[in-house]
Amino acid sequence: MALRPNLIVEPILLEIPVEQGRLNFLDIFGNTHPVELEIGSGKGTFLLAAAKADPASNFIGIEWAGAYANFAADRLRRHGMLNCRMVRADANWWIRCHVPDASISALHVYFPDPWPKSRHHKRRLIQPAFLNEVVRILAPGGILRVVTDHAGYFEHIQQVFGGFNGLMPHEFDSPVQTADGLVVGTNFEKKYQAEKRSTHAIAMIKPAI
């Protein structure tokens, strides 16, 4: 799918100054509905499906690639998904800077870069330091869902989760309806299904107080 020209990103794309610090989601969405966050939203395929399926929740997608962030923002706007916002940023930094404590009901990480070379493993998103931030931002009972097609990265994820005490294993239940054989229905997953790649899904939950 080619990117569309003449994109209109307002009001979906957020431009948050660094000095604003932690956000008040009521100011952004105008309501106190639960907020879900997706890291690596690409063209917004999952966000669009999730926002349609659950209009009583709010969604924020973080995407590093500016062209994709703009495309997703325009796509969500065209579909009237005003319960969605997009951010063009490094996810680790944006979460640390702007996401309040205990404010996220679900965190979605689908097909993150596996950084397969050993010398690049330190760049992988799923690390103990990242999980510390996950525990901070998840509300009690909040869920982290991760899907990857990379067996080596999945093994790494399992090891990191297994050595971390702040989250508990949870059954992976897809938050959206998908075609047969798909877990979350992202563009990457559709591509990988066509290539006969296996998909690995895992979920963790922050214990309720």
matplotlib code that plots the C-alpha trace (Angstrom):
import matplotlib.pyplot as plt

x = [0.0, 1.6, 1.5, -1.2, -0.1, -1.7, -2.2, -4.2, -2.9, -4.9, -6.4, -4.9, -1.2, 0.0, 2.8, 3.8, 6.6, 9.2, 8.7, 5.1, 6.2, 3.6, 0.3, -3.3, -5.2, -8.4, -7.0, -6.2, -9.4, -11.9, -13.0, -11.7, -12.1, -9.3, -6.2, -4.4, -1.0, 0.6, 4.4, 5.3, 1.9, 3.2, 0.3, -2.3, -3.9, -4.2, -5.2, -8.0, -9.4, -9.0, -10.6, -13.6, -14.0, -13.8, -15.1, -15.3, -11.5, -8.9, -5.8, -2.4, 0.0, 3.7, 5.7, 9.3, 9.0, 7.5, 5.9, 4.1, 3.0, 1.5, -0.2, -1.7, -2.9, -4.6, -6.1, -7.6, -9.0, -10.6, -12.3, -13.5, -11.5, -11.4, -10.6, -7.2, -4.0, -0.7, 2.8, 6.0, 8.7, 11.1, 8.8, 11.2, 11.8, 8.2, 6.9, 9.4, 8.8, 5.0, 3.1, 1.7, 1.9, -0.8, -2.6, -2.5, -5.0, -3.2, 0.2, 0.5, 3.9, 3.4, 6.3, 9.1, 12.5, 14.2, 17.7, 18.9, 22.7, 24.3, 26.0, 22.6, 20.7, 21.0, 18.8, 15.9, 12.8, 12.0, 14.6, 14.3, 14.6, 11.7, 9.6, 10.2, 8.5, 5.7, 5.0, 5.0, 2.5, 0.2, -2.9, -3.5, -4.8, -3.3, -2.0, 1.2, 0.7, 3.7, 3.8, 6.8, 7.7, 11.3, 12.0, 15.3, 13.7, 10.8, 13.2, 14.8, 11.4, 10.5, 13.9, 13.4, 9.8, 10.8, 13.4, 11.1, 8.9, 6.6, 4.4, 2.6, 1.9, -1.5, -3.4, -2.9, -6.4, -6.5, -8.3, -9.5, -11.3, -8.9, -8.9, -8.2, -4.7, -3.9, -3.3, -3.7, -4.0, -1.2, 0.3, 3.5, 1.6, -0.3, 3.0, 4.6, 1.5, 1.9, 5.6, 4.5, 6.4, 5.4, 3.9, 4.7, 2.4, 2.8, 1.0, 1.8, -0.5, 0.2, -1.3, -4.3, -3.8]
y = [0.0, 3.3, 6.3, 8.9, 12.4, 15.6, 14.1, 15.9, 14.9, 17.3, 16.7, 13.2, 13.8, 15.2, 17.7, 17.8, 20.1, 18.4, 21.0, 19.9, 16.8, 14.2, 14.5, 14.8, 12.5, 14.3, 17.4, 15.4, 13.3, 15.3, 12.3, 9.9, 6.7, 4.0, 4.8, 2.1, 2.6, 1.0, 1.1, 0.9, 1.7, 1.8, 2.7, 2.5, -0.8, -2.2, 1.2, 1.6, -1.9, -1.5, 2.0, 0.8, -2.3, -0.3, 3.2, 3.5, 3.5, 6.0, 5.0, 6.5, 5.1, 5.9, 5.6, 6.6, 6.9, 10.3, 9.3, 6.4, 8.5, 11.1, 8.4, 6.7, 10.1, 10.9, 7.4, 7.6, 11.0, 9.9, 7.1, 9.4, 7.8, 10.7, 8.4, 7.9, 10.1, 9.5, 10.5, 10.7, 9.9, 7.4, 5.3, 4.8, 8.5, 9.6, 7.2, 8.3, 12.0, 12.2, 9.1, 9.4, 6.8, 4.1, 5.7, 2.9, 0.1, -1.9, -1.6, -3.2, -4.1, -5.9, -7.0, -4.8, -4.7, -7.9, -6.5, -10.1, -9.4, -10.1, -6.7, -5.0, -7.0, -4.0, -2.0, -4.4, -2.7, -5.5, -5.1, -4.9, -1.1, -0.9, -3.3, -1.0, 1.8, -0.6, -1.3, 2.4, 3.4, 0.4, 0.8, -2.1, -5.0, -3.4, -5.8, -5.8, -7.7, -8.6, -10.4, -11.2, -13.4, -13.8, -16.9, -15.6, -12.4, -14.3, -16.5, -13.2, -11.8, -14.9, -14.7, -11.0, -11.7, -14.7, -12.7, -9.8, -9.7, -6.7, -8.5, -11.8, -14.1, -13.7, -15.5, -13.7, -12.7, -10.6, -7.3, -7.2, -9.6, -10.9, -13.1, -16.8, -17.5, -13.9, -12.8, -9.0, -8.3, -5.8, -5.2, -7.0, -10.0, -10.3, -10.1, -12.7, -15.0, -14.9, -15.9, -18.8, -17.4, -18.5, -15.9, -15.8, -14.0, -13.4, -11.3, -10.1, -8.3, -5.9, -7.3, -5.5, -3.8]
z = [0.0, -1.1, 1.2, 0.3, -0.6, 0.9, 4.3, 7.0, 10.4, 12.6, 15.1, 15.5, 15.5, 18.8, 19.1, 22.8, 23.9, 26.1, 28.9, 29.2, 31.0, 32.1, 30.3, 31.5, 29.1, 30.0, 28.3, 25.2, 24.8, 26.8, 28.8, 31.5, 29.4, 29.7, 27.6, 25.6, 24.0, 21.0, 20.3, 16.6, 15.1, 11.5, 9.2, 12.0, 11.0, 14.5, 16.0, 13.5, 14.3, 18.0, 18.1, 16.1, 18.3, 21.5, 21.2, 25.0, 25.2, 24.0, 22.0, 21.5, 18.8, 18.9, 15.6, 15.0, 11.2, 10.4, 7.1, 8.8, 11.8, 9.4, 7.3, 10.3, 11.7, 8.4, 8.1, 11.6, 10.9, 7.7, 9.6, 12.3, 15.1, 17.4, 20.3, 18.8, 18.7, 17.0, 18.2, 16.1, 18.7, 20.2, 22.3, 25.3, 25.6, 25.0, 27.7, 30.2, 29.5, 29.0, 30.2, 33.8, 36.4, 36.4, 33.4, 30.8, 30.7, 27.9, 26.2, 22.7, 21.2, 17.9, 15.7, 17.2, 15.5, 16.5, 16.1, 15.3, 15.3, 18.7, 18.8, 18.4, 21.1, 23.5, 21.1, 21.6, 23.2, 25.6, 28.4, 32.2, 32.1, 29.7, 31.9, 34.9, 32.9, 31.9, 35.5, 36.2, 33.5, 33.6, 35.8, 38.3, 36.2, 33.0, 30.3, 28.2, 24.9, 22.7, 19.3, 17.2, 14.3, 15.3, 17.3, 18.8, 20.0, 21.4, 23.5, 24.7, 25.6, 27.6, 29.5, 30.3, 31.5, 33.5, 35.4, 36.2, 39.3, 38.6, 36.1, 36.0, 33.1, 31.5, 28.7, 25.4, 24.1, 20.9, 21.5, 17.9, 15.5, 12.8, 9.8, 10.2, 11.4, 12.4, 16.0, 15.8, 12.1, 11.6, 8.1, 9.2, 10.4, 7.1, 5.3, 7.5, 7.3, 3.5, 3.9, 6.2, 9.2, 12.7, 15.1, 18.8, 21.3, 25.0, 27.6, 31.1, 33.6, 36.4, 39.5, 40.9, 44.2]

ax = plt.figure().add_subplot(projection="3d")
ax.plot(x, y, z, "-o")
ax.set_aspect("equal")
plt.show()
